[in-house]
Amino acid sequence: MKRVHSLLLLTMFFDIFVQSVAQKAPYYKYCEIARSQQHLNAKFSIQIDSGQAGKLFGYNHMKDETGKPQLFNSMVDAMNYMSRQGWEFVQAYTLSDSDYRFLLRRKEEEEEEEDTAN
């Protein structure tokens, strides 16, 4: 009986070990957000660069459900919005005194097949 328990326990530990080794490293999708044009009400929209092809300079203006620019009160407001969408902060940097960029990432289930050669 002791042998059966020991064998069962050993099998359970082996199974846990195999499962932990077999897990893939997490895949993250990255994007960069930048402040875009300011509107009359002092709110502004953001540009998102997620590496997509076919966009001028790779940027895509964030739009709401109606297709209009998504407006934010501040970059913190924009970061909170992106956080609610599953994005997490990685790094912030500036290109000039007024050009702030934020690098974000989101954990994806599986790497998407993309053609990045273009």
Residue pairs with C-beta under 8 A, 6 or more apart in sequence:
26 107
27 107
27 108
27 109
27 110
27 111
28 105
28 106
28 107
28 108
29 50
29 105
29 106
29 108
29 112
30 50
30 51
30 90
30 103
30 104
30 105
31 48
31 49
31 50
31 51
31 87
31 103
31 104
31 105
31 106
32 48
32 49
32 50
32 101
32 102
32 103
32 104
33 46
33 47
33 48
33 49
33 62
33 78
33 79
33 82
33 101
33 102
33 104
34 46
34 47
34 49
34 59
34 99
34 100
34 101
34 102
35 44
35 46
35 47
35 75
35 78
35 99
35 100
36 44
36 45
36 46
36 47
36 61
36 69
37 44
37 45
37 69
38 44
39 45
39 69
39 71
41 71
43 71
43 72
43 73
44 71
44 72
45 61
45 62
45 69
45 70
45 71
45 72
46 61
46 62
46 70
46 72
46 78
47 59
47 60
47 61
47 62
48 59
48 60
48 61
48 62
49 57
49 58
49 59
49 60
50 60
51 58
51 114
51 116
52 58
52 60
53 115
53 116
53 118
61 69
62 69
62 70
63 69
63 70
64 70
70 81
72 78
72 81
75 100
75 102
79 89
79 102
82 104
83 89
85 106
86 106
86 107
87 104
87 105
87 106
88 104
88 105
88 106
89 102
89 103
89 104
90 103
90 104
90 105
91 102
91 103
92 100
92 101
92 102
92 103
93 100
93 101
93 103
94 100
94 101
95 101
